[in-house]
Amino acid sequence: MTSPISSETAAGFPGRHLLVSLGRDPVSCIALATLSALFLGAVLAHWIAPYDPLAIDMMKVLKAPSLEHLFGTDGQGRDIFSRSLYGLRVTILLGFSAIFVGGTVGTVIGLVAGFYPKADTILMRLMDVILSFPAILFGLAIAAIIGSGTTAVIIALSVSTTPLVARIARGAALMALAHDYVSSGRAIGLNDWALLWRYVLPNCISTIVVFLTLRLGQAILLGASLSFLGLGTQPPAPELGTMAAQGIGFFFFAPHVTLIPSFVIFFLVLSMNILGDSLRDILDPRLRS
């Protein structure tokens, strides 16, 4: 007997047509190429970076961009291009870690809230309470408890992402539960876990993935903002938000120290947002119709 979910899942997540659909949009292609270049730069930083990102050279302090130093040097003579590659790695790690942790926890909470009406009120009111606090406030609180650093930023971003994903997952679960295939699953004696795993989750996954793709850019920007405020990666370790903060004092006579890491963040987040919009157009069946 054919599974009642097969047609729904195929319609909801057209993975094999994803690249083809993206290739038809020039803006999406540019965003994908930019994002791929940034990701490759971060992954291959150890081989691409021409200098040690922590090497100090007081004879080359605040040098302007040149052939020797493509992005110039900072207030301690460190090569900004090398530091940007390594800092990009940390910035991306912060965003993806927060999306993975917050997305996983939020999906579980949302599915449980949608499937069990008795748990719905308690769980979603708890999510509303968490949503009332900004991510920066979570960062300050967590930094005060465990100290500043990458872990504090990941926890703060994960906590702020969880209720947003929970709301999306709950709404998608309620829509999925209204379909006949759930009733058919109950009729043949499937337990709650089987219904959630085999029928509800596959029909919610495209909506959740689209939201997480859009949220990823926001998480990276929030992570860089927390690092800019001194709550994230601590010097001398490179991180784009921290690098931008360190150049503020030199802005009027060496603006490249702050502007270059800021532009890297800008292009990274912009590319992710454009790609997220394109994925939403492709994966959302209501927009495709």
SEGU-33070 format. One record per residue (C-alpha): x, y, z; residue in one letter. Coordinates in Angstrom, 1 decimal. Layout:
+--------+--------+--------+------+
!   east !  north !     up ! rest !
+--------+--------+--------+------+
!      X !      Y !      Z !    A !
...
+--------+--------+--------+------+
END
This chain:
+--------+--------+--------+------+
!   east !  north !     up ! rest !
+--------+--------+--------+------+
!    0.0 !    0.0 !    0.0 !    M !
!    1.3 !    3.4 !   -0.9 !    T !
!    2.2 !    5.6 !    2.1 !    S !
!   -0.3 !    8.5 !    2.3 !    P !
!    2.6 !   10.9 !    2.9 !    I !
!    4.5 !   10.3 !   -0.3 !    S !
!    2.6 !   12.8 !   -2.4 !    S !
!    2.6 !   15.5 !    0.2 !    E !
!    6.3 !   15.2 !    0.9 !    T !
!    7.2 !   15.2 !   -2.8 !    A !
!    5.1 !   18.3 !   -3.3 !    A !
!    6.5 !   20.0 !   -0.2 !    G !
!   10.2 !   19.5 !   -0.7 !    F !
!   11.2 !   19.4 !   -4.4 !    P !
!   14.9 !   18.8 !   -3.7 !    G !
!   15.9 !   17.6 !   -7.2 !    R !
!   14.7 !   20.9 !   -8.8 !    H !
!   16.3 !   23.2 !   -6.2 !    L !
!   19.5 !   24.0 !   -8.1 !    L !
!   17.7 !   24.3 !  -11.4 !    V !
!   15.3 !   26.7 !   -9.9 !    S !
!   18.1 !   28.8 !   -8.3 !    L !
!   20.0 !   28.8 !  -11.6 !    G !
!   17.1 !   30.6 !  -13.3 !    R !
!   17.5 !   33.7 !  -11.0 !    D !
!   20.7 !   35.7 !  -11.7 !    P !
!   20.6 !   37.4 !   -8.3 !    V !
!   20.3 !   34.1 !   -6.6 !    S !
!   23.3 !   32.8 !   -8.6 !    C !
!   25.4 !   35.7 !   -7.5 !    I !
!   24.4 !   35.3 !   -3.9 !    A !
!   25.2 !   31.6 !   -4.1 !    L !
!   28.6 !   32.2 !   -5.7 !    A !
!   29.4 !   34.9 !   -3.1 !    T !
!   28.3 !   32.6 !   -0.3 !    L !
!   30.3 !   29.7 !   -1.7 !    S !
!   33.5 !   31.9 !   -2.0 !    A !
!   33.1 !   33.0 !    1.6 !    L !
!   32.6 !   29.5 !    2.9 !    F !
!   35.5 !   28.2 !    0.9 !    L !
!   37.7 !   31.1 !    2.3 !    G !
!   36.7 !   30.1 !    5.8 !    A !
!   37.2 !   26.4 !    5.3 !    V !
!   40.6 !   26.9 !    3.5 !    L !
!   41.8 !   29.7 !    5.7 !    A !
!   44.8 !   27.7 !    6.9 !    H !
!   46.0 !   27.4 !    3.3 !    W !
!   44.8 !   30.7 !    1.8 !    I !
!   45.9 !   33.1 !    4.5 !    A !
!   49.3 !   34.6 !    3.6 !    P !
!   50.2 !   35.5 !    7.2 !    Y !
!   49.7 !   34.2 !   10.7 !    D !
!   46.5 !   35.9 !   11.9 !    P !
!   48.0 !   36.4 !   15.4 !    L !
!   51.5 !   37.6 !   14.2 !    A !
!   52.2 !   41.1 !   15.4 !    I !
!   54.5 !   43.5 !   13.4 !    D !
!   54.8 !   46.9 !   15.0 !    M !
!   56.7 !   48.1 !   12.0 !    M !
!   53.6 !   47.8 !    9.8 !    K !
!   50.9 !   49.2 !   12.0 !    V !
!   47.8 !   50.6 !   10.3 !    L !
!   49.1 !   50.0 !    6.8 !    K !
!   46.6 !   50.8 !    4.0 !    A !
!   45.5 !   48.0 !    1.6 !    P !
!   48.3 !   47.1 !   -0.8 !    S !
!   49.8 !   44.2 !   -2.8 !    L !
!   51.7 !   43.1 !    0.3 !    E !
!   48.7 !   43.3 !    2.6 !    H !
!   45.5 !   43.1 !    0.5 !    L !
!   43.2 !   44.4 !    3.2 !    F !
!   45.9 !   46.4 !    5.1 !    G !
!   47.0 !   45.9 !    8.7 !    T !
!   45.4 !   46.7 !   12.0 !    D !
!   46.6 !   48.6 !   15.1 !    G !
!   49.1 !   45.9 !   15.9 !    Q !
!   50.4 !   45.3 !   12.4 !    G !
!   48.4 !   42.1 !   11.9 !    R !
!   47.3 !   41.2 !    8.4 !    D !
!   43.6 !   42.0 !    8.1 !    I !
!   43.0 !   39.6 !    5.1 !    F !
!   44.4 !   36.7 !    7.1 !    S !
!   42.4 !   37.6 !   10.2 !    R !
!   39.2 !   38.1 !    8.1 !    S !
!   39.5 !   34.5 !    6.8 !    L !
!   39.9 !   33.1 !   10.2 !    Y !
!   37.4 !   35.4 !   11.7 !    G !
!   34.9 !   34.4 !    9.0 !    L !
!   35.2 !   30.8 !   10.1 !    R !
!   34.3 !   31.7 !   13.7 !    V !
!   31.4 !   34.0 !   12.7 !    T !
!   29.9 !   31.2 !   10.5 !    I !
!   30.4 !   28.7 !   13.2 !    L !
!   28.5 !   30.9 !   15.7 !    L !
!   25.5 !   31.2 !   13.3 !    G !
!   25.3 !   27.6 !   12.3 !    F !
!   25.7 !   26.3 !   15.9 !    S !
!   22.9 !   28.6 !   17.0 !    A !
!   20.7 !   27.5 !   14.1 !    I !
!   21.4 !   23.8 !   14.7 !    F !
!   20.8 !   23.9 !   18.4 !    V !
!   17.9 !   26.4 !   18.4 !    G !
!   16.3 !   24.8 !   15.4 !    G !
!   16.4 !   21.3 !   16.8 !    T !
!   15.0 !   22.2 !   20.2 !    V !
!   12.5 !   24.6 !   18.7 !    G !
!   11.3 !   22.0 !   16.2 !    T !
!   10.8 !   19.4 !   19.0 !    V !
!    8.9 !   21.9 !   21.1 !    I !
!    6.7 !   23.1 !   18.2 !    G !
!    5.8 !   19.6 !   17.1 !    L !
!    4.9 !   18.5 !   20.7 !    V !
!    2.9 !   21.7 !   21.2 !    A !
!    1.0 !   21.1 !   18.0 !    G !
!    0.4 !   17.4 !   18.6 !    F !
!   -0.6 !   17.6 !   22.3 !    Y !
!   -3.2 !   20.3 !   23.0 !    P !
!   -2.6 !   20.0 !   26.8 !    K !
!    1.0 !   20.8 !   26.4 !    A !
!    0.4 !   23.6 !   23.9 !    D !
!   -0.5 !   26.3 !   26.3 !    T !
!    2.4 !   25.7 !   28.7 !    I !
!    5.0 !   25.4 !   26.0 !    L !
!    4.0 !   28.3 !   23.9 !    M !
!    3.5 !   30.6 !   26.9 !    R !
!    7.1 !   29.7 !   27.9 !    L !
!    8.2 !   30.5 !   24.3 !    M !
!    6.4 !   33.9 !   24.5 !    D !
!    8.3 !   34.7 !   27.8 !    V !
!   11.6 !   33.9 !   26.1 !    I !
!   10.7 !   36.0 !   23.1 !    L !
!   10.1 !   39.0 !   25.3 !    S !
!   13.9 !   39.2 !   26.0 !    F !
!   16.3 !   40.4 !   23.3 !    P !
!   19.2 !   38.2 !   22.3 !    A !
!   21.7 !   40.9 !   23.5 !    I !
!   20.1 !   40.7 !   27.0 !    L !
!   20.6 !   36.9 !   27.0 !    F !
!   24.2 !   37.4 !   25.9 !    G !
!   24.8 !   39.8 !   28.8 !    L !
!   23.2 !   37.4 !   31.3 !    A !
!   25.0 !   34.3 !   30.1 !    I !
!   28.3 !   36.2 !   29.9 !    A !
!   27.8 !   37.2 !   33.6 !    A !
!   27.2 !   33.6 !   34.5 !    I !
!   29.8 !   31.7 !   32.5 !    I !
!   32.0 !   34.5 !   31.2 !    G !
!   32.4 !   36.0 !   27.8 !    S !
!   33.3 !   33.8 !   24.9 !    G !
!   32.1 !   31.8 !   21.9 !    T !
!   30.0 !   29.5 !   24.2 !    T !
!   28.1 !   32.4 !   25.7 !    A !
!   27.2 !   33.7 !   22.2 !    V !
!   26.1 !   30.3 !   20.9 !    I !
!   23.9 !   29.8 !   24.0 !    I !
!   22.4 !   33.3 !   23.7 !    A !
!   21.6 !   32.9 !   20.0 !    L !
!   20.3 !   29.4 !   20.4 !    S !
!   17.9 !   30.5 !   23.2 !    V !
!   16.7 !   33.4 !   21.1 !    S !
!   16.2 !   31.2 !   18.1 !    T !
!   14.3 !   28.4 !   19.8 !    T !
!   10.9 !   30.1 !   20.4 !    P !
!   10.8 !   31.5 !   16.8 !    L !
!   11.4 !   28.0 !   15.4 !    V !
!    8.9 !   26.5 !   17.9 !    A !
!    6.1 !   28.9 !   16.6 !    R !
!    6.8 !   28.0 !   13.0 !    I !
!    7.0 !   24.3 !   13.7 !    A !
!    3.8 !   24.4 !   15.7 !    R !
!    1.9 !   26.1 !   12.9 !    G !
!    3.2 !   23.7 !   10.3 !    A !
!    2.3 !   20.8 !   12.6 !    A !
!   -1.3 !   22.0 !   13.1 !    L !
!   -1.7 !   22.2 !    9.3 !    M !
!   -0.2 !   18.7 !    8.8 !    A !
!   -2.5 !   17.2 !   11.5 !    L !
!   -5.5 !   18.5 !    9.6 !    A !
!   -4.8 !   16.2 !    6.7 !    H !
!   -6.3 !   12.8 !    6.1 !    D !
!   -3.1 !   10.9 !    6.2 !    Y !
!   -2.8 !   11.5 !   10.0 !    V !
!   -6.3 !   10.1 !   10.5 !    S !
!   -5.3 !    7.1 !    8.3 !    S !
!   -2.2 !    6.6 !   10.4 !    G !
!   -4.3 !    6.6 !   13.6 !    R !
!   -6.8 !    4.2 !   12.0 !    A !
!   -4.1 !    1.6 !   11.3 !    I !
!   -2.9 !    1.8 !   14.9 !    G !
!    0.3 !    3.9 !   14.7 !    L !
!    1.5 !    5.4 !   17.9 !    N !
!    2.2 !    9.1 !   18.5 !    D !
!    5.9 !    8.8 !   17.9 !    W !
!    5.3 !    7.1 !   14.5 !    A !
!    2.8 !    9.7 !   13.5 !    L !
!    5.1 !   12.5 !   14.4 !    L !
!    8.2 !   11.0 !   12.8 !    W !
!    6.7 !    9.4 !    9.6 !    R !
!    3.8 !   11.8 !    8.8 !    Y !
!    3.9 !   15.2 !   10.6 !    V !
!    7.6 !   16.0 !   10.6 !    L !
!    8.2 !   15.3 !    6.8 !    P !
!    5.4 !   17.7 !    5.9 !    N !
!    6.7 !   20.4 !    8.2 !    C !
!   10.4 !   20.1 !    7.3 !    I !
!   10.3 !   22.4 !    4.2 !    S !
!    8.7 !   25.2 !    6.2 !    T !
!   11.2 !   24.9 !    9.0 !    I !
!   14.2 !   24.7 !    6.6 !    V !
!   13.0 !   27.9 !    4.8 !    V !
!   12.7 !   29.7 !    8.1 !    F !
!   16.1 !   28.5 !    9.4 !    L !
!   17.7 !   29.6 !    6.2 !    T !
!   16.3 !   33.1 !    6.6 !    L !
!   17.1 !   33.1 !   10.4 !    R !
!   20.8 !   32.1 !    9.7 !    L !
!   21.7 !   35.5 !    8.4 !    G !
!   20.1 !   37.2 !   11.4 !    Q !
!   21.9 !   34.8 !   13.8 !    A !
!   25.2 !   35.6 !   12.2 !    I !
!   24.5 !   39.3 !   12.4 !    L !
!   23.4 !   39.0 !   16.1 !    L !
!   26.5 !   36.9 !   16.9 !    G !
!   28.8 !   39.6 !   15.3 !    A !
!   26.9 !   42.3 !   17.3 !    S !
!   27.5 !   40.4 !   20.5 !    L !
!   31.1 !   40.0 !   19.7 !    S !
!   31.3 !   43.7 !   18.8 !    F !
!   30.1 !   44.5 !   22.3 !    L !
!   32.8 !   42.3 !   23.8 !    G !
!   30.7 !   39.3 !   24.7 !    L !
!   31.9 !   36.9 !   22.1 !    G !
!   35.4 !   35.7 !   21.0 !    T !
!   38.0 !   37.5 !   23.0 !    Q !
!   41.2 !   39.1 !   21.6 !    P !
!   43.6 !   38.2 !   20.1 !    P !
!   41.5 !   35.5 !   18.5 !    A !
!   40.0 !   36.8 !   15.2 !    P !
!   36.3 !   37.2 !   14.8 !    E !
!   34.6 !   39.7 !   12.4 !    L !
!   32.5 !   41.5 !   15.0 !    G !
!   35.5 !   41.8 !   17.4 !    T !
!   37.7 !   43.0 !   14.6 !    M !
!   35.2 !   45.7 !   13.7 !    A !
!   35.1 !   46.8 !   17.3 !    A !
!   38.9 !   47.0 !   17.6 !    Q !
!   39.1 !   49.4 !   14.6 !    G !
!   36.7 !   52.0 !   16.0 !    I !
!   39.5 !   54.0 !   17.5 !    G !
!   41.3 !   54.3 !   14.2 !    F !
!   38.2 !   55.0 !   12.1 !    F !
!   39.0 !   58.6 !   11.1 !    F !
!   42.6 !   57.9 !    9.9 !    F !
!   42.5 !   54.1 !    9.2 !    A !
!   38.9 !   53.3 !    8.4 !    P !
!   39.8 !   50.0 !    6.6 !    H !
!   40.4 !   48.4 !   10.0 !    V !
!   36.7 !   48.6 !   10.8 !    T !
!   35.1 !   48.7 !    7.4 !    L !
!   36.7 !   45.6 !    5.9 !    I !
!   35.4 !   43.1 !    8.5 !    P !
!   32.1 !   45.0 !    8.5 !    S !
!   31.8 !   44.6 !    4.7 !    F !
!   32.6 !   40.9 !    5.0 !    V !
!   29.7 !   40.5 !    7.5 !    I !
!   27.4 !   42.6 !    5.2 !    F !
!   28.1 !   40.4 !    2.1 !    F !
!   27.7 !   37.2 !    4.1 !    L !
!   24.4 !   38.2 !    5.6 !    V !
!   23.1 !   39.7 !    2.4 !    L !
!   23.9 !   36.6 !    0.4 !    S !
!   22.2 !   34.4 !    3.0 !    M !
!   19.1 !   36.6 !    3.0 !    N !
!   18.8 !   36.6 !   -0.8 !    I !
!   19.3 !   32.8 !   -0.9 !    L !
!   16.8 !   32.3 !    1.9 !    G !
!   14.2 !   34.3 !    0.0 !    D !
!   14.9 !   32.2 !   -3.1 !    S !
!   14.5 !   29.0 !   -1.2 !    L !
!   11.3 !   30.2 !    0.3 !    R !
!    9.9 !   30.9 !   -3.2 !    D !
!   11.0 !   27.4 !   -4.3 !    I !
!   10.0 !   25.3 !   -1.2 !    L !
!    6.8 !   27.0 !   -0.2 !    D !
!    4.0 !   25.3 !   -2.1 !    P !
!    1.7 !   28.2 !   -1.6 !    R !
!    4.1 !   30.5 !   -3.4 !    L !
!    4.8 !   28.0 !   -6.1 !    R !
!    1.1 !   27.6 !   -6.8 !    S !
+--------+--------+--------+------+
END
